[in-house]
Amino acid sequence: MATKTTFLTADWRYLLLANYPVEASVLRRHLPAGVELDDWNGTHYASMVGLLFEDTRMLGIGFPWHRNFAEVNLRFYVRRKTAAGWKHGVVFVKEIVSKPAIVLVANTLYQEKYVALPMRHRIEASPTGELTLDYNWKIKGEWNYLRGTAAASSEPMLEHSEAEFLAENYWGFTRRSATKTSEYEVVHPRWTIRTVSDFSFHCNVAALYGSEFVETLQQEPRSVFMADGSAVKIMSGEKVL
């Protein structure tokens, strides 16, 4: 087996996850070949995620004006069976950044679903330590947002919990065509999390993700939390089908 190389390193910080039960039928058209939908206690999830990339480097090189930026994505959860056991991971429906060069590289090399839109964000600590998280993106002339207030203190994720199922995924899977799939490994330590209050979300779902996601993302999320994040490594991708 060829030695994997590190394609990208970064610090992922302030990951705000809003998690929605979703019907399997909504996800199947986005499912890569050779992987299957994963579930937690019989429920499939889609998550809206906002996060910061900091000190981003591709192949060890940090490019000017592309080191620090926000991303908002919609993802769902899958697994792939191998001789060594199950690989649990995510599939991205769409990833939003403000950097066209990031879009070009990710979509060309990884066949991901990145789009470039105007974005802004605000991360602000209160005197008592709570964190205001505010991720914004603009589509069709309107600002959309993902917002919440994270608790001042972090706590470890419980084993076999919903949060662990949603946050501890170390593989990304990409649908290259109806019959071809790539995977890449994401390496990071186990994260701590914070409870989130005052959550609000406004999005032109149909324009961004298609009408099939409107019902899912218009309901109240089953859960919302913030992962503190860490340094991460994204390894070079490989074709599995």
Secondary structure, 3 states (H helix, E strand, C coil): CCCCCEEEEEEEEEEEEEEEECCHHHHHHHCCCCCEECCECCECEEEEEEEEEEEEEECCECCCCCCCEEEEEEEEEEEEEECCEEEEEEEEEEEEECCHHHHHHHHHHHCCCEEECCEEEEEEECCCCCEEEEEEEEECCEEEEEEEEECCCCEECCCCCHHHHHHCCCEEEEECCCCCEEEEEEECCCCEEEEEEEEEEECCHHHHHCHHHHHHHHCCCCEEEEEEEEEEEEECCEECC
